[in-house]
Amino acid sequence: MIQGAGIIDYSKKFLVTTTAELKSIKKYLFNKSVNSRIEIFRSPFYYRLKKPILLAAIWGSFVLITVFFLIILLPVIPISEKYSMSVDPIIIKDDMGTETHVAIRNTGTNALTNIVVEYGGATKPDVIPILNPGEKVSLSPPDGSVLNEVQVTTDQGINITKEYRTPASISFVGNSGFGG
């Protein structure tokens, strides 16, 4: 029940701050000649609430759009591990013969040392003494290698075994191997 100024009426969900607003709300709520559902939105109390709600909606929309653009449009820089590398063994078989390459890239933030590349079979493995971050080395397996898979190990404990893959389409360029 509404008793005076400064009282919160939880049944009507209004915050009354002055006696004039209280009388205005009573007039619109309890006057039987007025449709209170429509007329309550014309009360001074409602007009006083419109501005903060509108401002909150505008600022909320602005914040949501800003966060959206920050998340979606800014480049996301992946955080690299200290010691990491990628190995890409490629085999190409056609009428001219078989062409194989093993590409090794240091994708970590520190240098890799004593990288041993074993091609399988009785062939001697290749050893790369040091591979700096971002550096890439392309190797060709020696004759007599078993061309099923490549095993690469480092002093830092990385051990990767990968099967040779055949690219979807790649053209040979003279004696330089494959190009594209």
Phi and psi restraints in degrees (value plus and minus 20) as a CYANA .aco file:
   2 ILE   PHI    -104.3   -64.3
   2 ILE   PSI     103.4   143.4
   3 GLN   PHI    -134.4   -94.4
   3 GLN   PSI     -46.0    -6.0
   4 GLY   PHI     159.9   199.9
   4 GLY   PSI    -193.0  -153.0
   5 ALA   PHI     -90.7   -50.7
   5 ALA   PSI     126.5   166.5
   6 GLY   PHI      60.0   100.0
   6 GLY   PSI      -7.0    33.0
   7 ILE   PHI    -125.2   -85.2
   7 ILE   PSI     118.7   158.7
   8 ILE   PHI    -114.3   -74.3
   8 ILE   PSI     101.8   141.8
   9 ASP   PHI    -119.3   -79.3
   9 ASP   PSI      84.1   124.1
  10 TYR   PHI     -93.0   -53.0
  10 TYR   PSI     -42.9    -2.9
  11 SER   PHI     -92.6   -52.6
  11 SER   PSI     -50.2   -10.2
  12 LYS   PHI    -122.1   -82.1
  12 LYS   PSI     -30.8     9.2
  13 LYS   PHI      39.4    79.4
  13 LYS   PSI      24.5    64.5
  14 PHE   PHI    -139.7   -99.7
  14 PHE   PSI     127.4   167.4
  15 LEU   PHI    -125.7   -85.7
  15 LEU   PSI      91.5   131.5
  16 VAL   PHI    -118.5   -78.5
  16 VAL   PSI     108.9   148.9
  17 THR   PHI    -136.8   -96.8
  17 THR   PSI     -44.5    -4.5
  18 THR   PHI    -151.9  -111.9
  18 THR   PSI     141.3   181.3
  19 THR   PHI     -88.5   -48.5
  19 THR   PSI     -54.7   -14.7
  20 ALA   PHI     -83.4   -43.4
  20 ALA   PSI     -61.2   -21.2
  21 GLU   PHI     -87.1   -47.1
  21 GLU   PSI     -56.9   -16.9
  22 LEU   PHI     -80.7   -40.7
  22 LEU   PSI     -65.1   -25.1
  23 LYS   PHI     -85.0   -45.0
  23 LYS   PSI     -59.2   -19.2
  24 SER   PHI     -83.9   -43.9
  24 SER   PSI     -62.2   -22.2
  25 ILE   PHI     -88.0   -48.0
  25 ILE   PSI     -62.1   -22.1
  26 LYS   PHI     -80.2   -40.2
  26 LYS   PSI     -61.2   -21.2
  27 LYS   PHI     -80.1   -40.1
  27 LYS   PSI     -65.7   -25.7
  28 TYR   PHI     -95.9   -55.9
  28 TYR   PSI     -50.7   -10.7
  29 LEU   PHI    -102.6   -62.6
  29 LEU   PSI     -57.8   -17.8
  30 PHE   PHI    -129.5   -89.5
  30 PHE   PSI     -20.3    19.7
  31 ASN   PHI    -100.6   -60.6
  31 ASN   PSI      96.1   136.1
  32 LYS   PHI     -92.0   -52.0
  32 LYS   PSI     -41.3    -1.3
  33 SER   PHI    -100.9   -60.9
  33 SER   PSI     -28.9    11.1
  34 VAL   PHI    -133.0   -93.0
  34 VAL   PSI     117.4   157.4
  35 ASN   PHI     -94.9   -54.9
  35 ASN   PSI      83.8   123.8
  36 SER   PHI     -86.8   -46.8
  36 SER   PSI     -45.9    -5.9
  37 ARG   PHI     -87.8   -47.8
  37 ARG   PSI     -53.6   -13.6
  38 ILE   PHI    -108.8   -68.8
  38 ILE   PSI     -66.6   -26.6
  39 GLU   PHI     -88.7   -48.7
  39 GLU   PSI     -44.9    -4.9
  40 ILE   PHI     -81.8   -41.8
  40 ILE   PSI     -48.2    -8.2
  41 PHE   PHI     -98.5   -58.5
  41 PHE   PSI     -26.4    13.6
  42 ARG   PHI    -119.3   -79.3
  42 ARG   PSI     -18.3    21.7
  43 SER   PHI     -94.1   -54.1
  43 SER   PSI     134.3   174.3
  44 PRO   PHI     -80.7   -40.7
  44 PRO   PSI     -51.1   -11.1
  45 PHE   PHI     -83.0   -43.0
  45 PHE   PSI     -62.6   -22.6
  46 TYR   PHI     -85.6   -45.6
  46 TYR   PSI     -62.2   -22.2
  47 TYR   PHI     -83.4   -43.4
  47 TYR   PSI     -52.1   -12.1
  48 ARG   PHI     -89.9   -49.9
  48 ARG   PSI     -48.4    -8.4
  49 LEU   PHI    -103.3   -63.3
  49 LEU   PSI     -42.2    -2.2
  50 LYS   PHI     -80.8   -40.8
  50 LYS   PSI     -63.4   -23.4
  51 LYS   PHI     -84.7   -44.7
  51 LYS   PSI     -69.6   -29.6
  52 PRO   PHI     -83.8   -43.8
  52 PRO   PSI     -55.6   -15.6
  53 ILE   PHI     -87.2   -47.2
  53 ILE   PSI     -61.9   -21.9
  54 LEU   PHI     -84.2   -44.2
  54 LEU   PSI     -64.0   -24.0
  55 LEU   PHI     -82.9   -42.9
  55 LEU   PSI     -61.1   -21.1
  56 ALA   PHI     -83.5   -43.5
  56 ALA   PSI     -59.7   -19.7
  57 ALA   PHI     -86.2   -46.2
  57 ALA   PSI     -61.5   -21.5
  58 ILE   PHI     -86.1   -46.1
  58 ILE   PSI     -68.7   -28.7
  59 TRP   PHI     -85.7   -45.7
  59 TRP   PSI     -58.5   -18.5
  60 GLY   PHI     -82.2   -42.2
  60 GLY   PSI     -62.1   -22.1
  61 SER   PHI     -84.0   -44.0
  61 SER   PSI     -63.0   -23.0
  62 PHE   PHI     -80.2   -40.2
  62 PHE   PSI     -64.7   -24.7
  63 VAL   PHI     -84.7   -44.7
  63 VAL   PSI     -63.6   -23.6
  64 LEU   PHI     -82.3   -42.3
  64 LEU   PSI     -62.9   -22.9
  65 ILE   PHI     -85.4   -45.4
  65 ILE   PSI     -61.4   -21.4
  66 THR   PHI     -83.1   -43.1
  66 THR   PSI     -65.0   -25.0
  67 VAL   PHI     -83.9   -43.9
  67 VAL   PSI     -60.3   -20.3
  68 PHE   PHI     -78.5   -38.5
  68 PHE   PSI     -68.7   -28.7
  69 PHE   PHI     -86.8   -46.8
  69 PHE   PSI     -55.8   -15.8
  70 LEU   PHI     -85.0   -45.0
  70 LEU   PSI     -61.0   -21.0
  71 ILE   PHI     -95.0   -55.0
  71 ILE   PSI     -64.1   -24.1
  72 ILE   PHI    -102.0   -62.0
  72 ILE   PSI     -64.3   -24.3
  73 LEU   PHI    -111.0   -71.0
  73 LEU   PSI     -42.5    -2.5
  74 LEU   PHI     -96.2   -56.2
  74 LEU   PSI     118.5   158.5
  75 PRO   PHI     -87.2   -47.2
  75 PRO   PSI     116.6   156.6
  76 VAL   PHI    -116.1   -76.1
  76 VAL   PSI      98.7   138.7
  77 ILE   PHI    -111.8   -71.8
  77 ILE   PSI      96.3   136.3
  78 PRO   PHI     -88.6   -48.6
  78 PRO   PSI     121.3   161.3
  79 ILE   PHI    -107.3   -67.3
  79 ILE   PSI     100.0   140.0
  80 SER   PHI    -104.0   -64.0
  80 SER   PSI     135.8   175.8
  81 GLU   PHI     -99.4   -59.4
  81 GLU   PSI     145.4   185.4
  82 LYS   PHI     -84.6   -44.6
  82 LYS   PSI     -69.1   -29.1
  83 TYR   PHI    -143.4  -103.4
  83 TYR   PSI      95.1   135.1
  84 SER   PHI    -176.3  -136.3
  84 SER   PSI     128.6   168.6
  85 MET   PHI    -171.7  -131.7
  85 MET   PSI     138.2   178.2
  86 SER   PHI    -136.0   -96.0
  86 SER   PSI     122.7   162.7
  87 VAL   PHI    -144.5  -104.5
  87 VAL   PSI     109.0   149.0
  88 ASP   PHI    -152.3  -112.3
  88 ASP   PSI      71.1   111.1
  89 PRO   PHI    -103.8   -63.8
  89 PRO   PSI     108.6   148.6
  90 ILE   PHI    -141.7  -101.7
  90 ILE   PSI     116.2   156.2
  91 ILE   PHI    -149.5  -109.5
  91 ILE   PSI     113.7   153.7
  92 ILE   PHI    -148.0  -108.0
  92 ILE   PSI      99.8   139.8
  93 LYS   PHI    -134.9   -94.9
  93 LYS   PSI     108.1   148.1
  94 ASP   PHI    -172.2  -132.2
  94 ASP   PSI    -185.5  -145.5
  95 ASP   PHI     -84.9   -44.9
  95 ASP   PSI     -45.8    -5.8
  96 MET   PHI    -101.8   -61.8
  96 MET   PSI     -33.9     6.1
  97 GLY   PHI     113.4   153.4
  97 GLY   PSI    -177.9  -137.9
  98 THR   PHI    -136.3   -96.3
  98 THR   PSI     109.4   149.4
  99 GLU   PHI    -137.6   -97.6
  99 GLU   PSI     107.6   147.6
 100 THR   PHI    -150.6  -110.6
 100 THR   PSI     123.9   163.9
 101 HIS   PHI    -164.0  -124.0
 101 HIS   PSI     127.4   167.4
 102 VAL   PHI    -144.2  -104.2
 102 VAL   PSI      94.6   134.6
 103 ALA   PHI    -118.4   -78.4
 103 ALA   PSI     107.7   147.7
 104 ILE   PHI    -143.4  -103.4
 104 ILE   PSI     106.0   146.0
 105 ARG   PHI    -147.7  -107.7
 105 ARG   PSI     115.3   155.3
 106 ASN   PHI    -103.2   -63.2
 106 ASN   PSI      89.0   129.0
 107 THR   PHI    -119.5   -79.5
 107 THR   PSI     -16.9    23.1
 108 GLY   PHI    -108.1   -68.1
 108 GLY   PSI    -194.9  -154.9
 109 THR   PHI    -118.6   -78.6
 109 THR   PSI     -31.2     8.8
 110 ASN   PHI    -138.7   -98.7
 110 ASN   PSI     140.8   180.8
 111 ALA   PHI     -90.4   -50.4
 111 ALA   PSI     126.2   166.2
 112 LEU   PHI    -122.2   -82.2
 112 LEU   PSI     122.1   162.1
 113 THR   PHI    -143.4  -103.4
 113 THR   PSI     132.6   172.6
 114 ASN   PHI      26.6    66.6
 114 ASN   PSI      43.5    83.5
 115 ILE   PHI    -103.7   -63.7
 115 ILE   PSI      99.8   139.8
 116 VAL   PHI    -127.2   -87.2
 116 VAL   PSI     103.3   143.3
 117 VAL   PHI    -131.1   -91.1
 117 VAL   PSI      91.5   131.5
 118 GLU   PHI    -125.0   -85.0
 118 GLU   PSI     105.7   145.7
 119 TYR   PHI    -114.5   -74.5
 119 TYR   PSI     -32.0     8.0
 120 GLY   PHI      76.1   116.1
 120 GLY   PSI     139.0   179.0
 121 GLY   PHI      61.7   101.7
 121 GLY   PSI    -177.7  -137.7
 122 ALA   PHI    -114.2   -74.2
 122 ALA   PSI      -5.9    34.1
 123 THR   PHI     -99.9   -59.9
 123 THR   PSI     133.6   173.6
 124 LYS   PHI     -97.1   -57.1
 124 LYS   PSI     113.5   153.5
 125 PRO   PHI     -92.3   -52.3
 125 PRO   PSI     134.0   174.0
 126 ASP   PHI    -105.8   -65.8
 126 ASP   PSI     124.4   164.4
 127 VAL   PHI    -145.4  -105.4
 127 VAL   PSI     105.6   145.6
 128 ILE   PHI    -125.3   -85.3
 128 ILE   PSI      95.9   135.9
 129 PRO   PHI     -83.9   -43.9
 129 PRO   PSI     -61.9   -21.9
 130 ILE   PHI    -170.1  -130.1
 130 ILE   PSI     122.2   162.2
 131 LEU   PHI    -154.2  -114.2
 131 LEU   PSI      90.5   130.5
 132 ASN   PHI     -95.7   -55.7
 132 ASN   PSI     140.6   180.6
 133 PRO   PHI     -77.2   -37.2
 133 PRO   PSI     112.5   152.5
 134 GLY   PHI      63.2   103.2
 134 GLY   PSI     -31.6     8.4
 135 GLU   PHI     -97.5   -57.5
 135 GLU   PSI     126.2   166.2
 136 LYS   PHI    -147.3  -107.3
 136 LYS   PSI     119.3   159.3
 137 VAL   PHI    -147.2  -107.2
 137 VAL   PSI     115.2   155.2
 138 SER   PHI    -134.0   -94.0
 138 SER   PSI     104.1   144.1
 139 LEU   PHI    -138.2   -98.2
 139 LEU   PSI     133.1   173.1
 140 SER   PHI    -135.4   -95.4
 140 SER   PSI     109.6   149.6
 141 PRO   PHI     -83.8   -43.8
 141 PRO   PSI     124.3   164.3
 142 PRO   PHI     -91.7   -51.7
 142 PRO   PSI     144.2   184.2
 143 ASP   PHI     -80.4   -40.4
 143 ASP   PSI     123.0   163.0
 144 GLY   PHI      72.5   112.5
 144 GLY   PSI     -19.4    20.6
 145 SER   PHI     -95.8   -55.8
 145 SER   PSI     125.2   165.2
 146 VAL   PHI    -101.8   -61.8
 146 VAL   PSI      99.2   139.2
 147 LEU   PHI    -115.3   -75.3
 147 LEU   PSI      31.2    71.2
 148 ASN   PHI    -120.0   -80.0
 148 ASN   PSI     -69.6   -29.6
 149 GLU   PHI    -171.5  -131.5
 149 GLU   PSI     144.2   184.2
 150 VAL   PHI    -143.8  -103.8
 150 VAL   PSI     117.7   157.7
 151 GLN   PHI    -137.4   -97.4
 151 GLN   PSI     107.6   147.6
 152 VAL   PHI    -143.6  -103.6
 152 VAL   PSI     108.2   148.2
 153 THR   PHI    -149.6  -109.6
 153 THR   PSI     135.9   175.9
 154 THR   PHI    -153.0  -113.0
 154 THR   PSI     148.0   188.0
 155 ASP   PHI     -86.9   -46.9
 155 ASP   PSI     -41.1    -1.1
 156 GLN   PHI    -104.4   -64.4
 156 GLN   PSI     -17.0    23.0
 157 GLY   PHI      74.5   114.5
 157 GLY   PSI     -10.4    29.6
 158 ILE   PHI    -102.3   -62.3
 158 ILE   PSI     112.7   152.7
 159 ASN   PHI    -158.2  -118.2
 159 ASN   PSI      88.5   128.5
 160 ILE   PHI    -141.8  -101.8
 160 ILE   PSI     110.1   150.1
 161 THR   PHI    -141.7  -101.7
 161 THR   PSI     102.9   142.9
 162 LYS   PHI    -153.4  -113.4
 162 LYS   PSI     125.0   165.0
 163 GLU   PHI    -102.7   -62.7
 163 GLU   PSI     133.0   173.0
 164 TYR   PHI     -86.7   -46.7
 164 TYR   PSI     123.6   163.6
 165 ARG   PHI    -138.6   -98.6
 165 ARG   PSI     132.7   172.7
 166 THR   PHI    -127.2   -87.2
 166 THR   PSI     100.5   140.5
 167 PRO   PHI     -84.4   -44.4
 167 PRO   PSI     135.2   175.2
 168 ALA   PHI     -80.4   -40.4
 168 ALA   PSI     -71.3   -31.3
 169 SER   PHI    -171.2  -131.2
 169 SER   PSI     108.7   148.7
 170 ILE   PHI    -170.2  -130.2
 170 ILE   PSI     119.5   159.5
 171 SER   PHI    -126.3   -86.3
 171 SER   PSI     124.7   164.7
 172 PHE   PHI     -98.2   -58.2
 172 PHE   PSI     122.4   162.4
 173 VAL   PHI    -145.2  -105.2
 173 VAL   PSI      76.2   116.2
 174 GLY   PHI      33.6    73.6
 174 GLY   PSI    -159.0  -119.0
 175 ASN   PHI    -111.9   -71.9
 175 ASN   PSI     -16.9    23.1
 176 SER   PHI    -104.3   -64.3
 176 SER   PSI     -14.3    25.7
 177 GLY   PHI      78.3   118.3
 177 GLY   PSI    -147.1  -107.1
 178 PHE   PHI    -132.5   -92.5
 178 PHE   PSI     132.2   172.2
 179 GLY   PHI    -159.5  -119.5
 179 GLY   PSI    -191.1  -151.1
